[in-house]
Amino acid sequence: MENGDRAKNSPFLPNSVRKRKTGNLISPSFPLKKFRPSISVISTEPLNEDSDGNNSSLVQTFSTPPRSRINRESGNFSAGSPFPNFSPSVFNSPSLNGPASSLTPRHRRIFKTKDCPECDICSDDVFEIRHPHFSTQKTTPKRGGHYFCRLCRKNHSKESSRLNVVLSSSTLHNLWKNPSFKPDQHIDFDTIIGGRIHDIHASFLYQYSELTSPMDIILVCGVNNVPTEDTSQQMIQQFESLIKTIKNQSIQNNHKIPNRIVLCTVLYSPKTCDKSIPPHLNMTQKVREVNNWIHEFNESETGEHLKLHLNGVYGDPDTENLVHRYDEWREPEIKRKLHLTNEVKDRVATQVIQLFRKIKQNDH
């Protein structure tokens, strides 16, 4: 099966919601409001540690589909701003295809990775999402010709013709606080603690898919998918789906130079890949397979790489035996080591800035 077809048919696709017909979800005679269909997997397993190294609690875990709007003519769902007359508080019961008389109220499902306030970026009237989510688009939504950026710690006289974006789980959260983070152009950060690939995908749909500017994007996610039941091929399918969504934004806006993407390799965290882990729980081979695919993707796209997997280890574990540098991981216990120390992240901050510069060298 071709890559595009795999992404298209993947059950993890947030944008698969676009293809659902209105009549299959709710009676057309019922007044419509904002709606996010409930799809995919429900699990009771604990999520990864949060940014403070604490174990995350979980009420319910499920794939997060995007907010949707309805095309009045076709009746199809498409990603973007929610249609104002769609109500998620009423569902068909017991079947989604049942008659209008079977419509019953339903409470919002709660998704929680940490005891924190509700995320107003990712939550809606169906799902209450509680995860720490930092967003430059949220904190600085309107940027004029001259403004002070607290992340870059400098005044920006004007926006770049291309928006620099880092989409990440907790791996690069707070990277902007490191001393080496001194960019010459603004960089947007959107980080979700405990975020999996589909969470990053959904966040892009919510906040960036309707922007008209072309973008250079560094994707740092997948580490939270590693301990789940996702296979390496399923992780790759999710990456392909996210990439397709990013590229579609360029197609829709007729960008002369399309959005450019660099995927960061997935960390070999001791929590999931250490030699002390029982063989049936050790995810080293899964990470190796995903990283090999990421390398091939980057070579075919920009030729640029950000090899995060070389941090916290000796040598290159993609081609050699895996040996960890335990002192480069923040948590004290091996079974909890998931995040790099600030000293390592300081080096990564320099690499991120250099990578954006390299990407833009082809603009002239």
Secondary structure, DSSP 4 states (H G I P E B T S, - for coil): --HHHHHHH-TT-GGGGGG-BGGGTS-TTSPBB------S--B-S-----TTSPPPP-S-B---PPPEEE-TTT-BEEESSPPTTB-TTEE-SS-TTS-GGG-EE-PPEEEESSS----TTT--SSEEEE--EEEHHHHS----SSEEETTTTEEESS--SSEEEEEESGGGTTGGGSTT---SS-EEEEEETT--HHHHHHHHHHHTTT--S-EEEEEE--TTTTTSS--HHHHHHHHHHHHHHHHHHHHHHT-SS--EEEEBPPP--HHHH-TTS-TTT--HHHHHHHHHHHHHHHHHHTS--B-GGGTTBSS-TTTS---B-GGGBSSSSGGG--SB-HHHHHHHHHHHHHHHHHHHGGG-
